[in-house]
Amino acid sequence: MPHIKRTHRMGLLTPSSNTTQEPEFVEVLPRTVSLHASRLTLNNIDAASTLSIVEELAKESRKLADADVDVIVLAATAPSSRKGKGYDRELIKRMEDASGKPATTASTALLEALAVLGIRRIAIAAPWTKAMNESVVSFMEANGVEVPHHDAMGIVRNNDVGRIEPDQVYEFGLQVDRPEAEALLLACGNWWAMDAVERLEQKLGKPVLTTNGVSIWAALRIMRSYASVAGYGKLLRDYLGPETASPKLASAA
């Protein structure tokens, strides 16, 4: 096997029961970016677990720093939005203070992606419970994003989420979308959503975002890895260039 020079290292904080993120990230990332993952305890997607998962944030961030990663991403929408507006930024500070590395979360990445795309109104489809969905909706609305419609499959056990097929994600996305929504969000990092993005965008004629997709996008921009990534929707294909840098990234340049 020929050697591939890895010019960037991405650190991923993933729930311990997640079986999708690592293979999806490896599939999508440019070949020059290596993935290095650490796990945070979570078996069920419920209120208590999505709060307790961040108790290990500092410890696992320090471990990723040992690998000298260029960025650390907490690629989990529900845990990074659980306590409302500003909570994602609190978690970023905890990761950065512990590791000395730039960090982001899935919720932060989503807000930045919507800003870059100029979108203020989204529909949300998710595999977890409606109660968990409502927590994410509250976070989005507190940050100025309207959610005219959302729905959830009602799955609690995270391992079961990882068994949902891309075709099921596609059909559920079609069911949840509404004409008044400017984009569709497939929330959760443990269902195989990225393989459904291109089909949904072609069918719906609007951007389709996923937890893993926005997390990869944000981490690549922090690392200044600007190669376009085709096959997974408009965001990764057309909005990785420096000309689309967010104010936070531009000020850090």
CORQUIMO-V436551 format. One record per pair of residues at least 12 apart in sequence whose ideal C-beta (glycine too) atoms are under 6 Angstrom apart, sorted by the first residue. I is the first residue (numbers start at 1). GAP is how many residues later the second one is. D is the distance in Angstrom with one decimal. If there is no record, write none. Layout:
((I,GAP,D) (I,GAP,D))
This chain:
((4,27,5.4) (6,26,5.9) (6,28,4.2) (7,25,4.7) (8,25,4.6) (8,62,5.2) (8,215,4.7) (8,217,5.3) (9,25,5.2) (9,27,5.9) (9,60,4.4) (9,61,5.3) (10,23,5.6) (10,25,5.4) (10,61,6.0) (10,209,5.3) (11,25,5.3) (11,53,3.7) (11,58,3.5) (11,61,4.1) (12,25,4.4) (12,61,5.9) (13,25,5.8) (13,27,5.8) (13,47,5.8) (13,61,4.6) (14,23,5.6) (14,25,5.9) (15,25,5.9) (15,27,3.9) (16,23,4.3) (16,25,5.0) (16,26,5.8) (17,25,6.0) (17,26,5.0) (17,141,4.1) (17,142,5.2) (18,172,4.7) (19,143,4.0) (20,142,5.1) (20,170,4.8) (20,172,5.9) (21,54,5.9) (21,168,5.1) (21,191,6.0) (22,15,5.5) (24,170,5.5) (24,188,5.2) (28,188,5.6) (28,204,5.7) (30,197,4.9) (33,192,6.0) (36,31,4.7) (36,33,5.6) (38,22,4.1) (38,25,5.2) (38,26,5.4) (40,13,4.8) (40,16,4.9) (44,112,5.1) (44,113,5.9) (45,83,4.3) (45,87,5.9) (45,111,5.9) (45,113,5.5) (50,28,4.7) (50,29,4.6) (50,32,5.2) (51,31,5.8) (53,26,4.9) (57,37,5.3) (58,36,5.8) (58,40,3.8) (61,34,4.5) (61,37,4.3) (61,38,4.1) (62,36,5.2) (62,37,5.8) (65,34,3.9) (65,36,5.6) (70,153,4.7) (71,31,5.0) (71,148,4.9) (71,151,4.6) (71,152,5.4) (72,23,5.4) (72,27,5.9) (72,29,5.3) (72,31,4.4) (73,31,5.3) (73,142,5.0) (73,146,4.6) (74,31,4.4) (75,31,5.0) (75,114,5.0) (75,140,3.9) (76,30,5.7) (76,113,5.8) (77,29,4.6) (77,30,5.8) (77,110,4.9) (77,134,4.7) (78,54,5.5) (80,25,3.7) (80,26,5.6) (80,27,4.1) (81,26,4.3) (81,55,5.3) (81,58,3.7) (82,53,6.0) (84,55,5.9) (84,58,5.6) (85,57,3.9) (85,58,5.7) (88,17,4.6) (88,19,4.3) (88,20,4.5) (91,14,5.6) (102,120,5.1) (104,114,4.9) (106,105,4.9) (106,109,4.8) (109,105,4.1) (109,106,5.3) (109,109,3.4) (110,104,4.9) (111,32,5.6) (112,106,6.0) (112,134,4.9) (113,101,4.7) (113,122,5.7) (116,123,5.5) (116,128,5.4) (117,90,5.7) (119,63,4.5) (119,64,4.8) (120,25,6.0) (121,25,4.3) (121,60,5.6) (121,61,4.9) (122,59,5.5) (122,61,4.9) (122,63,5.2) (123,26,4.8) (123,53,5.5) (123,54,5.1) (123,55,5.2) (123,58,3.8) (123,61,5.2) (124,23,5.9) (124,26,3.9) (124,61,4.8) (124,63,5.5) (125,47,5.4) (125,48,5.2) (125,51,3.8) (125,61,5.5) (126,26,4.7) (126,61,4.2) (126,62,5.2) (127,26,4.6) (127,28,4.9) (127,34,4.7) (127,37,5.9) (127,61,5.3) (127,64,5.0) (128,24,5.6) (129,23,5.7) (129,25,5.4) (130,22,4.7) (133,17,5.2) (133,19,4.4) (136,51,5.9) (137,13,5.6) (148,30,5.7) (148,32,5.0) (148,33,5.8) (149,29,4.5) (151,25,4.7) (158,32,5.6) (161,29,4.5) (161,30,5.2) (162,28,5.0) (164,27,4.5) (166,26,4.6) (166,29,4.0) (166,30,5.0) (169,22,5.7) (169,24,5.0) (169,27,4.5) (170,26,4.1) (170,29,5.7) (173,13,5.9) (173,27,5.0) (177,27,5.7) (183,23,5.5) (183,24,4.3) (184,24,4.8) (185,24,5.0) (186,24,4.6) (187,24,5.8) (188,23,5.6) (189,22,4.2) (189,23,5.1) (193,17,4.2) (194,16,5.5) (194,18,5.8) (194,19,5.7) (194,38,5.2) (197,35,5.4) (197,36,3.9) (201,32,5.6) (207,27,5.0) (208,25,5.7) (213,19,6.0) (217,18,5.5) (217,19,5.6) (221,28,5.7) (226,14,5.2) (226,15,5.4) (226,16,6.0) (228,12,5.7))
